[in-house]
């Protein structure tokens, strides 16, 4: 059922906060599987009448598994919740979620935190503010045709007061900035330090600015993390953002593992001539995509998340249709391993 709209809950001054934190409040309408991986809640007051809650946490409120929180991995409109690992009791024994078990679906994913980054102490990180010199070739590798330009520009129009890397992309050419293997490759999975899971997630965030995004080659443009430093959007093993210029232009959130790919359009496009902040968080079984502090998509398809050392990359190709030039500006970049909130 939905959260009650009257009585003790609505009359409580904490009701608005409860609404913000809890998306759905219900009781199981039947027994789940003995594996502990399912929770059944169908019928007129069940999940079949609600939007999909895939990617959100479900918390058990009664029974032997009370207090446990798991991430939902399926489209819940079928009336059943699936989780990746089973519910257990306090001794770690698998618990079947039985009929009438009370549960809530929370409106915030436990892993993606947003906000500022608190990097994991003792591990490397990048905090690149592009000081007024050229790109540090010990950390980054810029590549471009002879007529192109990738250089640090400080306090110059249209970025007065900022130090940025400018990609001056000519017709039918491209610019690429990628991390060097010796100094700037990152393991995106949280098991880098072994099964103790010291590393909870990898975060990469950066600012961008387009002056004419309509002239980009959207089939190949890519921003994010990739295993092949010479790769593009169509390469395998990557996590990041692309652009979709067909119809209403918008960001694409892309994850690929060995050709198994998830692409989610966001309906949100970078405002031209304005800085936009992009952010990727990769944690235990998920990749979360943020634009301007808004969480737009969480990919919980673990089979579509690469498990390799990856390079940060910005690949900016021109569409090459006559006079398709554009400028792309890369602002502050921060990358690091972080503890979970």
Residue, then its C-alpha position, 0 to 999 in steps of 0.5 A: x500500500x501507499x504511505x497513509x495520507x491521514x491519521x497519525x502519520x499526516x498529523x505528525x509534524x515529521x510527515x513531510x520528511x517521511x514522504x521525502x524519504x519513503x516512496x512506498x510502504x506495504x506488506x508482502x501479499x504472499x510468500x517470497x522465494x525460499x532463496x530470500x531473493x524475492x518479496x511479493x506485493x501484488x494486488x490492488x494495494x501492491x506494486x503493480x499499481x505503482x511506478x517501477x522502483x528499480x534501483x531504490x533500496x527496500x528495507x524490511x521492517x518486520x520478521x527475522x530480516x527486520x532492518x536489512x536494506x537491499x537494492x531492487x534490481x528489477x522492474x517492480x511493476x510485476x508485483x515482485x521485488x528482486x534483490x541481488x543477494x538474499x535477505x538474512x537473519x542476524x546470524x547470516x542465515x538466508x530468510x524467506x520473506x513471508x506473507x504480511x512482512x512489513x517493508x518500505x521502499x526508500x526514495x534515495x539510493x544508499x550508494x550514490x551520495x552526491x554533494x562534496x567528495x571526501x576522498x578515502x584517506x591513503x589512496x591517490x586522487x586527482x584534483x585538477x584545477x588547471x593552473x595557468x600553464x599547459x596540460x601536465x603531460x605527466x598526468x594527461x595525454x592530449x591528442x589532436x590534429x595539427x590544426x586543432x588545439x588543446x590548451x589551458x586558458x585562464x581568465x579568457x572569454x567566455x570563461x572569465x575568472x576560470x582556468x579551463x582546458x579549451x578544445x578548439x575542434x575544427x571541421x572533421x577533426x577531433x580532440x582527445x584528453x586522456x589520463x596517462x597510464x602511469x599516473x591516472x588509471x582507476x579501478x572502478x569496482x569497489x573491491x580493489x583492496x580485496x574482499x574487505x571492501x575498503x574502497x566503497x566507490x569511485x567518484x569522477x566529476x568535472x565541469x563542461x562548457x559547449x559553445x555549439x554542441x550541434x556540431x559534434x559527432x554524437x555517435x562517437x563523442x564520449x566523456x567518462x571512464x574507458x579501458x582503451x585510451x584511443x576509444x570512443x563512445x562505440x568502444x567496449x568497456x566504458x562508463x560515462x556520458x554521451x550526447x544524443x542530438x536526434x530529436x530533443x538533444x540530451x545527455x546519454x548515460x552509458x555503461x558497457x562491459x564487453x559489448x553488454x551495454x545500457x544506454x539511458x537518455x536523460x531528457x536533459x541537455x547541457x545549456x550552451x554557453x554555461x558551465x554544467x557539472x557532470x558526475x559519475x559514481x561507481x559502487x558495489x553493483x551500480x553506476x550513478x550518473x549526475x548532472x548539475x547535482x541531480x541524480x538522473x540514472x542508476x544502472x544496477x545491471x552488474x553485468x553491464x559494468x566493466x571491471x578493469x583499470x580505466x582511463x578518464x577521457x574526454x573525446x570531442x569529434x566534429x560532425x564534419x559536415x562542411x563547417x562543423x567547428x565547435x569549442x569545448x571547455x573542460x573545467x575543474x576535474x576531481x577523481x578519487x576513491x571514497x568511503x560510502x556515506 
